[in-house]
Amino acid sequence: MIKKIKGKYVVLSETTGRRFGAYDTKKEAKERLRQIEFFKHRGEAKGGSAKT
């Protein structure tokens, strides 16, 4: 989730409220959120080909 706090765009965890950085532009914050989501879901299996 992205919130504007004190003039900065802050990337926050929706569940814990942990901060993942403050950025000057919304574009930068969206890019960081995209990176976080990528790594969060990177290990999930797709199409039944689970790694063990």
Backbone bond lengths (Angstrom), bond angles and torsions (degrees), N, CA, C in turn:
res aa  C-N    CA-C-N  psi(-1)  N-CA   C-N-CA  omega(-1)  CA-C   N-CA-C  phi
1 M - - - 1.428 - - 1.525 107.40 -
2 I 1.325 115.51 147.11 1.465 121.23 179.31 1.526 108.08 -118.08
3 K 1.332 115.81 129.26 1.465 121.62 176.42 1.515 108.81 -128.39
4 K 1.327 115.46 147.26 1.462 119.67 176.02 1.529 107.82 -92.77
5 I 1.337 115.72 117.17 1.463 122.40 -178.83 1.527 108.46 -128.94
6 K 1.317 115.52 122.15 1.470 122.23 178.42 1.527 112.66 51.46
7 G 1.335 116.89 42.96 1.454 121.24 176.06 1.517 115.56 81.04
8 K 1.334 117.83 1.65 1.469 122.31 179.14 1.525 108.84 -117.30
9 Y 1.318 116.28 153.60 1.456 121.66 174.08 1.522 107.50 -94.28
10 V 1.334 116.30 118.65 1.457 122.34 -173.78 1.526 109.53 -110.33
11 V 1.342 115.47 130.40 1.463 121.29 177.08 1.531 107.12 -90.70
12 L 1.345 115.91 122.21 1.455 122.12 -176.62 1.517 111.12 -123.84
13 S 1.332 116.19 149.96 1.455 121.80 171.96 1.525 107.97 -74.11
14 E 1.329 117.45 133.79 1.461 121.07 179.46 1.518 111.68 -69.76
15 T 1.331 118.11 -29.22 1.461 120.90 -175.55 1.526 113.18 -91.94
16 T 1.321 117.63 -42.89 1.463 120.21 -174.33 1.522 113.86 -103.98
17 G 1.320 117.64 -18.79 1.457 120.84 -176.85 1.516 113.24 81.66
18 R 1.332 117.06 5.64 1.463 121.73 179.53 1.529 110.22 -62.87
19 R 1.323 116.16 140.94 1.464 121.68 -179.55 1.527 110.22 -91.70
20 F 1.315 116.07 136.57 1.457 121.64 179.43 1.514 112.28 -116.10
21 G 1.308 116.76 19.62 1.455 120.60 175.23 1.512 112.63 127.07
22 A 1.331 115.44 155.27 1.458 123.08 177.03 1.522 107.96 -119.92
23 Y 1.320 115.89 135.57 1.464 120.95 -173.74 1.519 110.42 -131.30
24 D 1.327 116.03 152.09 1.457 121.91 -178.27 1.524 112.33 -73.58
25 T 1.341 116.80 -32.33 1.461 119.77 -177.95 1.523 110.89 -120.18
26 K 1.312 115.04 153.96 1.461 120.80 178.18 1.533 110.31 -66.72
27 K 1.321 116.30 -31.39 1.468 120.92 178.71 1.530 110.65 -61.42
28 E 1.341 116.57 -44.86 1.468 120.67 178.34 1.524 111.33 -63.38
29 A 1.326 116.96 -40.59 1.465 121.35 179.73 1.525 110.95 -65.49
30 K 1.330 117.05 -40.49 1.464 120.58 178.36 1.525 111.27 -64.59
31 E 1.320 116.84 -38.91 1.465 121.34 178.50 1.526 110.41 -62.71
32 R 1.334 117.25 -43.38 1.463 121.10 178.91 1.534 111.02 -65.48
33 L 1.318 117.18 -40.42 1.461 121.28 178.10 1.529 110.00 -63.01
34 R 1.329 116.90 -38.41 1.460 121.88 177.00 1.526 110.50 -62.66
35 Q 1.330 117.28 -42.18 1.464 121.39 177.92 1.524 111.17 -62.21
36 I 1.313 116.84 -44.12 1.466 121.65 -179.69 1.518 110.28 -61.36
37 E 1.336 117.33 -46.30 1.466 121.26 179.83 1.526 110.82 -63.01
38 F 1.323 117.94 -38.28 1.456 121.71 178.85 1.529 110.60 -59.60
39 F 1.330 116.45 -50.72 1.464 119.65 -177.37 1.523 111.98 -71.98
40 K 1.315 117.22 -28.46 1.460 120.89 178.61 1.528 110.99 -66.09
41 H 1.321 116.94 -36.25 1.466 121.60 -175.83 1.521 113.37 -103.68
42 R 1.311 117.76 3.10 1.465 122.40 -174.82 1.523 113.18 -59.43
43 G 1.321 119.24 -39.08 1.450 122.41 -175.06 1.512 114.97 -85.02
44 E 1.332 117.87 -4.70 1.466 120.28 -178.56 1.511 111.42 -72.71
45 A 1.325 115.55 142.09 1.462 122.05 -179.33 1.525 110.46 -74.55
46 K 1.340 116.01 146.84 1.460 121.10 176.86 1.510 109.08 -123.84
47 G 1.319 117.17 130.74 1.458 121.30 174.07 1.522 114.68 67.19
48 G 1.293 119.09 24.95 1.459 121.29 175.36 1.512 115.35 82.09
49 S 1.319 118.83 6.99 1.457 120.65 179.84 1.534 109.18 -100.70
50 A 1.317 115.40 64.57 1.461 120.55 -176.37 1.519 111.05 -72.41
51 K 1.319 115.85 140.39 1.471 121.16 176.24 1.524 107.85 -89.74
52 T 1.325 115.78 143.96 1.466 119.01 178.85 1.498 111.52 -118.72
